């Protein structure tokens, strides 16, 4: 699992490099982790999984 923090505008981006295997299903999702964000009012929550496959 990889974790990426948001910038002061609430955004982040990741660049995938290299040659991924084709036909393999990958997934990712967003999450808000309570206490790690500095905000103890909310609770940990997770977004839905997003799936993708490299085809070439």
C-alpha positions as CSV (number, residue, x, y, z in Angstrom):
1,X,0.0,0.0,0.0
2,X,1.2,3.5,-0.9
3,X,0.1,6.7,0.8
4,X,0.3,10.1,-0.7
5,X,-0.5,13.3,1.2
6,X,-2.6,16.1,-0.3
7,X,-1.0,19.5,-0.9
8,X,-2.5,22.8,0.6
9,X,-5.0,22.8,-2.2
10,X,-6.3,19.4,-1.4
11,X,-4.7,17.7,-4.5
12,X,-2.1,15.2,-5.3
13,X,-1.0,13.3,-8.4
14,X,1.1,10.2,-9.1
15,X,2.9,9.3,-12.3
16,X,3.2,5.7,-13.3
17,X,6.4,5.0,-15.1
18,X,7.9,1.9,-16.8
19,X,6.1,-0.8,-18.7
20,X,3.3,-2.4,-16.7
21,X,2.1,-5.9,-17.5
22,X,-0.8,-5.9,-19.9
23,X,-4.1,-7.7,-19.0
24,X,-3.6,-7.3,-15.3
25,X,-6.3,-5.5,-13.3
26,X,-5.1,-2.8,-10.9
27,X,-7.1,-0.9,-8.4
28,X,-6.9,2.3,-6.3
29,X,-9.0,4.2,-4.0
30,X,-9.0,7.4,-1.9
31,X,-9.2,7.5,1.8
32,X,-9.3,10.0,4.6
33,X,-7.4,8.9,7.7
34,X,-8.5,10.3,11.0
35,X,-5.6,11.6,13.2
36,X,-3.1,11.4,10.4
37,X,-4.6,14.5,8.7
38,X,-4.5,16.7,11.8
39,X,-8.3,16.8,12.0
40,X,-9.8,14.8,14.9
41,X,-13.4,15.9,14.2
42,X,-14.0,13.5,11.3
43,X,-13.6,9.8,11.1
44,X,-11.6,7.5,8.7
45,X,-13.5,6.9,5.5
46,X,-12.7,5.2,2.2
47,X,-13.8,5.9,-1.4
48,X,-14.9,3.2,-3.8
49,X,-12.3,1.1,-5.7
50,X,-11.4,2.3,-9.2
51,X,-10.2,-0.5,-11.5
52,X,-8.1,-0.3,-14.6
53,X,-6.2,-2.6,-17.0
54,X,-3.3,-1.7,-19.2
55,X,-4.0,-3.1,-22.7
56,X,-0.8,-2.2,-24.6
